[in-house]
Structures are given as structure tokens and as C-alpha cells.
């Protein structure tokens, strides 16, 4: 079930929301847990058992380590990390490793073809956060299995994040308030995310899919740049739109999730980009991998190695493909080069050049990220800069892709990817009464929601990129 489906918008969400309002407080967590499991089972009726197994396993690990002292607690922690990574490996990486072992050693081991449970990377990382935070004593152990289950399976952020650390939210599970202001803010935020997804991501996604489906000989510098730019727009508005919807839904139910995006395409360095892009994942890797590896406390060379390991793992976390691994390595190299001051991008007097540098690096990286194979990705990257061979009829395809609607959407996305509108709205508050600003926001939200309904009623193309992960 996706947030932009009619089933979710007109049946699931209204039902859960109003039942949550009318039920006594003590039953609300149980209600949300039941509907969260139903939400996941709607698309994954079998693999909901995998998630339930993960929940029970991590609850048991947390209980065990909370009852012991060092070094036994540490042993239970290590066991929990190994068990979680093993679960992730079995479902996400077994096929990849068997296929590559066959290729490298000329073997013929049967590839098991294990299906990938939706969102397993997200709920596994949340489960690991739970046990690690209990071990670090930054949060209190949860003795109620159902509350632990709700933390891991809560439907707004279950499928594609943001990854919510346990120590950020454990107090809200038992002590949260639902108030009209929060509900109103949540609805507005949800509609913004829905608009990002349906109006911008879906349209640019069709452009990207068309270009990336072309035969390599059909590509040229113009078409490849159009496809790469379209994909950069699609993945940002698809993923940030989903995060907006998750954050908005959380507010409607009394939860405050941290921001997951902060205008990453205005970044002035790759380091700055990763402080703005998929923030919850960046924070997770920093706190649970980079710092435990030693962070920057063991000298320059060790710091560079730790950075590289983090981004290698970041790439592999996204999927069992060489393209994802190469994408992570690519970003890791630039992070190390910036840390070593070999590249000095973030200069106050040259922000425009710095942003061009970041956008170029990010676009090249996402071209590889989107490619079906490493070979296709490398060919397309080469075509971005040297593709001056033009097959007959390429102009016709270009005109089909760059039509008036797509041009309007592209222009809108360029504005929406910057804080221009937010700054304008903030400035408006200084000249117009708060009541009028509220009214304008309500009108804009209603208009955007109606536009989204029009798109839903006519559009059949509605993928979510991060369902793959």
C-alpha cells in the first residue's frame, strides 16, 4: 500500500485516524500496531512474518543485555548486531553473492532467488538502533513488547523512512499529545509530500525511465543530460516527498519525526550534501558505524579509511548491485578528498562554483545509481561529456520528452528544490497578519490536494523508488 493510492487516502488513513481519536489513550498504541502490521501485510502478506521475527528477536536481545553487566552485555550486543546483519544478508544479498561467486569462480551454484521484503533495510536499522541505544543507556529498556513492535513497524516510516532512532522517540510512544495544531500541520505537510510525489517525481520519472531504457547507441549528450537531470529530480522529490508524508502522518498521530532532507541541491560541498540528503541515514551511519570505528580520533589516515568504509556501506545498504556499491565508493572518494583539503569546494566567495561542482558530482553519481548495470552506467557517464554522435530521429524523442508539461514541471522543481518559497512565506509573515497567512496556507493546501486527486484519477505511473531498498 502506498501513500498516494486511493485505498490509503480514502479508506485506510481516515479509518485509522478517527479510530485513534475516539479510542481511550491506553488502546491507541495497540490500534496503531494492528493497522501498521496490516499496512505492511497489504503488500507483503508473507514477509510480515520476517518483520515480526525481527521485532521479537531484538526485543529479546534488549531484555537480555538490560539484565546483565559488562562484558556479558557487550556479548549480547554483538550477537544482536550479527543476527540483524545476517537477517538482512539472507534476504537482500544472498542472490548477489551467489551470482558473483558463480561468475568469479566459474561455478554453477543454484541462485536461490529469495524475494526482497519491502523496507527491510529501514526496519532492520531501526531494530538495531533500539538494541544499541539500550546498550548505551541513552534510552530506557522497553518492557512492553507491543510498544517495541510499534516503534519498529509504525506505518508512516516503515517502508522508506526516515530511520527513527529509538532514543529520539521512545518517550513519545507512551507520552504523546494529539492537538488540532499538530494535526493541521501534519495534514499540510502530508499534502506537500503528496504533491512532490505525484506532480513532480512521477512526471520526471517517466522521462528518466524513457532515457535509461534506450539502447546505448541511441544515447547522445543531450538525451543523456535530460535523463540524468530528470532522475536527479525524480529521486529527490520521490524520496523527500515520502519523508514529508511520513513526517506529516507522524504529527497527525502525535509523533515528531526529525527532518530527513534540507534542500540538498543547494549544498556547497559533498560533505554539506550528505548533511542535507537522507539525514536520518547519514546520522545513523555516523553514530553507529563511523564513531565506533574511531571517527576522527585516530589520526588522518584512519579518519580517511573510516569515511571510506561508511560510504562503501552506504552504497551497499541501498542494494545488492555493483552500481550501488560503486555509487557509494564514488561519494566516499569525494568525501575523503574534501576532508584531506585536496578539494576546497565550500568557499564563501565562490558558492556558485561550489554548487555547480556538487550538482555535477551528484548527477554523475545518480546516473550510475540509476543504471541497470555498471556497464550502462559508465557508458552513460561517458556520454554526458563526449556523446556527440546523434542518431537520426533523436530530436523527435527529445521533443516528446521535453513537452510543455514537463518543462513546467522542471521549472517548478528547480524552484521547489531551493528555499525560495519557504523564505518568501517567512517574509510574508512579517507583513501580513498570522490569520491571513494561515488562510493562504489552507487555500494552497486544498488546491494542491485537489490537483493531486486529479493526477491520481488519470495517472497509472506511480512507483516509489525507495521500495527497492
N, C-alpha and C positions, 0 to 999 in steps of 0.2 A: 504494500500500500504506500503510495507516495503522497506527499502533502498537497500536490497540485491536482489530485484526482477528485472527481465529483463525489466518490464514495467517502473520502476523507473529509472533504469540505462540508458536505451537506448531511452526512449521517454520523460518521464516527466522531468527529470533533464536537459537534453540538451535543450529542448524546453524553459523551464523557464530561464535557464542561458543565452541563446543567446538573447531571447526577452528582458531580463533585461539589457543586454549590449547595444542593439540598441535603446531602448526607451529613450526619454528625461528623465532627472533625476526626474522631477516633477511627472512622471507617474509610477515610479518604485515601490513605496510603494503600490500603487493600484494593480499593476501586482502581486506582491508577496502576497498580501492579497487574491486576487481572486484564485490564484493557491494553497495557503495554505488551503483555505476552500475546494477547490476541492480535495486536497490531503486527508483531513480528511473525506470528504464525500465519497471518493472512498470505504472506508471500513465501514463507519458509515453514510449512507445517511440520516437516521432519526435523529441521535444524534448530527449531526452538528447543529441542532436547539437548542440543550441544550447548546452547546458552545456559540452560538450566543446570547442566552439569558443571559449567564454568562457575556459575554462581555458588552452587553448593560446595564445590572444591575450594574456592577462595574463602568462603565463609569459614570452612573447617580449618584452613591454614591460619586464618586470622585468630580464631579461637585458640588454636594450639600455641601460637607464638605469644599470645597475650597472657598465657598461664605460666610461662617459663622465664627464666633469666638467661643472660648470656652465659656460654656460647650457644645454648640449645635454641634460643630464639633465632639466632642467625642461621642455624641449620634449617629451621622451618622456613625462613625467608628464602634461602637458596633453593630449597625444594619447591616452593611455590613459584618462583621465577622460572625454574626449569620446566615445571609442569605446564605453566601457561605458554611458554615458548614452544614446548613440544606440541601442545594442542594447536597452536597457530601453525606450526610447521606441517603437521599432518594434513590439515585441510587446505592450506594455502600454498605450500611449497613442495609437497611430495611429488606432484606431477612434474614440476620444473626440474627437480634434481634427478629424477629417474630418466627423463628425456635427455638431459645433458650428460649423465653418466653413459647412457647408450651411445650418444654421439661421440664423446671423447675416447671411449674405450672400445668402440665398435661392438657393443653388446646388443642383445635383443630382449632385455628385461621388459616384461609386460608393464605398460604405463597404467596405473590404477584408475585414472580419470575421476578423481574424487571431486565432487561438486564443491564450489566455494560458498559457504554460508554468507549471506549478506551482512556486512558490517562487522565481521569477526575481528578485524584489526582494531576497530573502535572499542567494542565491548571487552576485548581481551586487555587492552591497555588500561581501560578503566578498572578492571578487576585487579590488575597488577598494582595500580595506584592505591587501591583500597588496602591491600596487604602491606605494601611498603609504608604507607602513611601510619598504619597501626604499629608497624615495627619501629618507625622513627618517633612514635609517640607525639606526632603532630596532630593526631585526631584520636578520639576515644574509640575503643573497640565497639562494634555494633553487635549486641547480643540478640537482636531480633533478626532472624533470617529473612523475613519478608521485607524489612527495611533495606537490608543489603541487596536483595533482589531488585527492589525498586530503584536503588541507586544505579545499578548496572544496566537495567532493562528499560528505564524510563523512556517512553516512545519519542519525545521530541528530539533527543540527541542520540538515540540508539543506533541509527543506521549510518549517519555520516557526521557525527559530532555536533558541536565541539566536544573534544575529550574533556570531561569534567573530573578534576582531581577530587578525591574523597575529602581531603581536609578543607576544600573550598565549599563543600555543600552538605556535609553530614549534619550540621546543626539545623539546616533548613528542612531536612526530611521530617523532623519531629516538630519544629517550631517555625512555621511559615504563615504569613498572613495574606489572604486574598482580599484586595480592596479595589474599588472602582477605578482609581487612578492607574494602578498596575495593570488591570485588565484592559483598560483603554489603550495604554501604552503598548501592551503586548499585541493587541489586535492590529494597531497601526504598524508595528514592526513586522508582524507576520505578513501583512498586505504588501509592504515594501519588498520583502523577500520573495513573495509570490510573483510580484511584477518583474523583479530581476530575472527570475527563473523563466517565466512564460514569455515575456515580451522581448527580453534581450538574449538570454542564453539559448533558448530554443531556436531563434531565427539565425543567430550567428553559428550555432551548432550545425545547422543544415548546410551552411556554406562550408564550414570546416570539413564535414563528412564528405561532401562532394569532391573537394580538392584532394583530401587524403585517400580517396578511393580511386583516383586517376592512376593510370599506368605511368611508370616513371618517365617514359619517353614523351608523355603528354604534358609534363610539367615544364614550366618556364619561370623566370624570375618574377613575373607579375602575378601569375596564378599562385605560386608558392607563397609569396608575401601575403596575398589576400587570404589564403587558407590559414597561414600561421597566425596572422593578426586576429582572424575570426576565432581561432581556437583559444588564443590568449583571452579574448573577451568572453568566450563561452565558459571556460573553466573558472574564471573569476566570478562571473555573475551566477553561474550554476551553484558553485560551492558557497560563495558568500551569501547568495540568496537562500540556500538551505540553512545556513547558520543563522541568518536573520529570522527565518521562520521558526527555528528551534528556540532561539532566544525569546522571541515573541510568545511562543506557546508556553515556555517556562514561566514567563511573567503572568500569563493568564492563570496558571496553576500555583502561583506564589513562590516560584523559584527564580533566583537571579544567576544566570549563567554569564560568565565573563565573555568579553568580546573576542571574536575569532579572526576578524580582519580589520585593518585600519589603513585603507587606501594604499595597498602595496605598490601600485603602479606609479606612485609619485616618490618612491624611495630613491635615495641618492647613493646607495651602495647595496651590494648584495647582502651584507650584514643587516642593513636597515630594512631591506626587503623581507628578510626572514623574521624580523621583529614585527612585521605588519601582515605577513601571509600565514594562514593556518597557525595562528598564535598558540592555540592550545597544544598542537603537536610540537612546536618549537620549544615551548615551556616544558612539556613532558620529557623530551629528549635531553634538555639541559639539566633538569632536576634529577632524572632517574638514570641517565647514562653519562652525560658529559661530566658532571660534578663527581659522581662515583669513580669515574676513570681517572680523576685527578684534576680535571678542569685546566686552569692555567697556573696551577700551584707547583708544577714540577719541571719548570723550565720551558724555553721556547719550543724546542723540538718536540717535546711531549705534548705541549699545547696544540701544535700543528697536527700531530698524529690524532689526538683526541677529537679535534674538529673534523678531520677527515673521516674518522670512524663514525661519528654522529651522522654525517651526511650520506655516507655509504649506507648506513642503516635506515636513514630517512627514505632513500630511494627504494631500498628493498622492502620497506614497510608498505609501500604503495602497491607492490605487486610482484609476482614471480615471473618477471620478464627482464631480459638484458637491457631493454630500453629504460626501464625504471632504475635499474642499477647504474647505468651509465649517466642518467639524469642526476642521480644523487652524487656520483663522483664528480660530475661537471660542476655542480654547485659547490661541492666541497673544495675543489681546486681554487675557485674564485674566493671562497671564504678564507682559505689559507693565504692566498696571495694578498688579500686585503689586510689580514692580521699581521703578516710579515712586512707590511708597508711597501711591498713591491708595486702594488696598485694603490693610488691615492685618490679614490673617487669622490669622497664626501668633502668637497671644498666649498666653503661658503660663497666664494666669488664665482664659482663655475657650476652652479646647481643644474643649469640646463644641460650642460655636457654630461654631468654625473647621471642625470636621469636618462639621457639617451644611452649611455653606457649600460645602465641597469636594464632598461627595456630591451636592448639588443641581446644581452646575456639571457634574460628571462625568455625572450621569444625563441632564441635558438634552443634553449633547454626544453621548452614546452613542445617545440617541433619534434624533438627526439622522444619526449614523453608520450606524445600522441601517436607516434608512428606504430604501425602494426609489427614491424620488425626493425632490428638495428640497421640492417642494410637500407631499408626505405628511409629511416630517419637520417642517416648520414648522407644519402643521396639528396634528400630534400634540403638539408642544411647547405650542402654544396650549391644547390640550385638557387638558394636565397641570394647568393653572391656572384654566381657565374652562369646562371641559367638563361643565356641569351639565344637559345635555339627555340624558334617558335613554329609549332606545327600549324598547318592550315586549319582555320576554323576556331582557333583559340579565343579570338575576340568575341565570337558568339557565346561561348561558355562564360566568358568574363562578364558580358552584359546580362546574362541570366543570373549570375551571382550578385553582381553589383547593380541591383534594380532600385527604383526609388524607395521601396520599403526598407531594404537592407541598408541603404545609405542613411536613411533617417534613424534607423536603429543604431548604426555605427556611430553616428554623430551624438545620439543620446547617451550611448555607452561611454564615449570619451568624456562627457560632462559628468556622468554619474560615477565614474571611476576616480574622480577628484573630489575634494571637499568644497567645491564651489557652491553647490546647493545648500549644504549644511551651513556654510559661513553666511550665505545670503539669509537663510532662515534665522540664524542667530542675530544678524544685524537688524532684521525686521522687528525683532522683539524690543529693540531699543527705541523704535519709532511708532510702534502700534501697540495698542493695549493687548494684554495677555489673552483676554477673552476673544478678540478678533483673530489673534494668531491661532488659538485653539479651533476657532470656527473654520479658518482656512485649511488647517491640517485635517480636520474632519471631512471637509468637502473634497480635498485632494485624495484622501484615503478611500472614500466612497467611489469617486470617479475611477481611481486606479483599480479598485476591486471589480467594478463593472466591466472595465476594459479586460481584466483578466478572465472574467466569465465569458466574454465574447471570444477570447482566444481559445479557452478550453472547449467551447462548443464547436469550434471549427478546426481545431488542430489535433492531429493524431501523433505528431512527433513530440515526445515528452520524456526523454531519457534523463536519468540522474547520473552524472559522471562518477561520483564517488561511491555509488553502489558496487562498483567493481572492487572496492578496497576493503 
